[in-house]
Amino acid sequence: MISSVMPTYARPDIEMVRGDGAYLFDSKGRKYLDFIAGIAVNAFGHGHPHLVEALKRQAETLWHTSNLYRIPGQEKVAERLKAATFADTMFFTNSGTEAVECALKACRRYHYVNGQPEKYGFIAFDNAFHGRSMGAISASSQKKLREGFEPLLPGFKFAPFNDLAATEALIDEHTGGIIVEPIQGEGGIAMATPAFMNGLKVLCDKHGLLLILDEIQCGMGRTGKLFAYEHYDIKPDIMTVAKGIGGGFPLGACLTTEAVGVTMSAGTHGSTYGGNPLGMAVADAVLDLMLEPGFLDQVTATGERLAQALGQMIPNHDDVFAAAPVRGIGLMRGLQLKVPNRDFVGHARGEGILAAAAGSDVIRLMPPLNIGQAHIDEAVERLSAAARSFPRGS
Ligand SMILES: *Cc1c(COP(=O)(O)O)cnc(C)c1O
């Protein structure tokens, strides 16, 4: 008989019931070091007092009004993000997928309003992940995301990630935008090379295309910059944000330039819940912590120490971990495995550390951004223990 919760996840039989900082506790009292943080969501771990206080205060004041009226929290957070990024304006959503949906709509709308409705097409990349709506899965070439849901939106073409020549070869009179993750998260912690990312911007300028960056996973401080595009010499036209922005409260945003934003005039888009007062109060508190002077530099330093410690661990377990370098940047890290990644994630959980699989052979480590040296030491100890006890052969 089917479970009352739709069986879209093949989950282990574990219930998490409490969180405290970088730790989660299950219903049997077992403690886990949380190095996945709700998939790069709990940027300040579990139960951070500043975020808890912000949510409590807002809960006692006002939960929801819909977007029929001005929401002061939206304006405050938008001003702060505007000051800190390329963006002139933004639309708040409840999730990453909705931010992507808004981005795709804004790109089409921009070309439509500017007299080029034929530029409805997008170029996206192999192994990309942009979410689960019909629009978002249209922007992925992965069979496991698309199978059974076609026909999807017309106009999407796919190039290999980091292949600029292949990307340029796909551009035609229908191309309107290029959508790309600066660092592919679900795809296996693969970074866009500077030549690729900077080259995409050149292609966009040359052909009148919009550059859409999906920073839902790699943004909000994860890489040691507020947004990953700051590692390159470019600015996007549109950028999607979610995950870390709410620190665990469902929230996303689609940020754009003025030229794009003005085409999304009254009535073109909307959301009942998007950017509601609860979410905005938490996002404002997240920004308080993230924009504190020195915080992002500390993420960079912590990330480098983690990568170094992982790098030292790899050769001690060379039948489990591939000799490849530690992937990623900041606190968005990946290890390539020689054993099945999903099996290893399950086994590591038994050793008290939470990670997630990515791509075909990578495990992702994306801890809260405010972890310390003791957490790094403990993570390496637990991963080493998991590697030692991982069942060999069959
Ligand atoms: C998680 C993710 C999404 C989808 O976000 P949801 O909040 O799950 O809808 C989209 N793009 C990227 C890069 C992501 O990591």
The ligand as an ORCA input file, in Angstrom:
! r2SCAN-3c Opt
* xyz 0 1
  C      18.174     23.321     -5.024
  C      18.381     23.952     -6.344
  C      17.304     24.391     -7.119
  C      15.871     24.162     -6.730
  O      15.542     24.788     -5.519
  P      14.241     24.303     -4.699
  O      14.191     25.241     -3.533
  O      14.470     22.879     -4.337
  O      13.079     24.472     -5.587
  C      17.591     25.026     -8.304
  N      18.848     25.236     -8.713
  C      19.909     24.836     -7.992
  C      21.296     25.123     -8.474
  C      19.716     24.163     -6.784
  O      20.770     23.726     -6.078
*
